[in-house]
Amino acid sequence: MTTAAMTRVDRCVCFDVSFRELKAYVDETGCDREGLTARFGCGRGCAMCVPYIERMLETGRTSFDLIAPTPPTVGEEDGDTPA
C-alpha cells in the first residue's frame, strides 16, 4: 500500500460506515449531518469523522486527504486556556 493510499479517509471508523454510503443516504433523503448521526451514529464515537462529513456535504466528495491535526496553543496541552 502506498503512503498516499494510507492517508486517504473514506469512512467513519468507529461505526465502519463509508462516506460513499453516507452520501447516497443524503442524496436519497436530503438529511443533514445531524440526520446522518441519528441514522448511522457517525460523529458520536471519537468524532474524528465530523470534519470529513461536513466536507462531504459541502463538496459531494467521498474520499479525502488526511486533515492534519491542529497543534494546541500554549497552555492547552494541560487543559489550561491562555490568559
C-alpha positions in Angstrom: 0.0 0.0 0.0 1.3 3.4 -0.9 1.7 6.3 1.5 -1.0 8.2 -0.4 -3.4 5.3 -0.1 -2.8 5.1 3.6 -3.6 8.7 4.2 -7.0 8.8 2.4 -10.0 9.0 4.6 -13.2 7.4 3.3 -15.2 6.3 6.3 -16.3 6.8 9.9 -14.0 4.2 11.6 -16.0 4.0 14.8 -19.1 2.8 13.0 -17.5 1.5 9.8 -19.7 3.5 7.5 -18.2 4.8 4.3 -18.7 8.3 3.2 -20.0 6.9 -0.1 -22.8 5.2 1.8 -23.5 8.4 3.8 -23.6 10.4 0.6 -26.1 8.0 -1.0 -28.3 8.4 2.0 -28.1 12.2 1.8 -28.9 12.1 -1.9 -31.9 9.9 -1.2 -33.3 11.7 1.9 -31.8 15.2 1.9 -30.8 14.9 5.5 -28.0 16.9 7.2 -25.1 15.9 9.4 -27.4 15.6 12.4 -29.6 13.2 10.4 -26.6 11.1 9.5 -25.6 10.9 13.2 -29.1 9.9 14.1 -29.2 7.2 11.4 -25.7 5.8 11.3 -24.1 7.0 14.6 -21.3 8.9 12.8 -19.9 11.6 15.0 -20.9 10.0 18.2 -17.8 8.0 18.7 -14.4 9.7 18.5 -15.9 12.4 16.3 -12.8 12.5 14.0 -15.1 11.9 11.0 -17.1 15.1 11.6 -14.9 17.5 9.5 -14.8 14.9 6.7 -18.6 14.5 6.8 -19.0 18.3 6.7 -16.7 18.4 3.6 -18.6 15.6 2.0 -21.9 17.5 2.5 -20.2 20.7 1.0 -18.4 19.1 -1.9 -20.0 15.7 -2.7 -16.7 14.0 -2.4 -16.4 10.8 -0.5 -12.6 10.4 -0.1 -10.3 12.9 1.4 -6.6 13.6 2.2 -5.9 13.2 5.9 -6.6 16.5 7.7 -3.5 17.3 9.8 -4.4 17.9 13.4 -4.1 21.5 14.6 -1.4 21.7 17.3 -2.6 23.0 20.6 -1.7 26.6 21.5 0.4 27.4 24.5 -1.3 26.3 27.7 -3.9 24.0 26.0 -1.8 20.8 26.4 -2.7 20.5 30.1 -6.2 21.8 29.8 -5.4 25.4 30.7 -6.7 28.2 28.5 -4.4 31.0 27.5 -4.9 34.2 29.5 
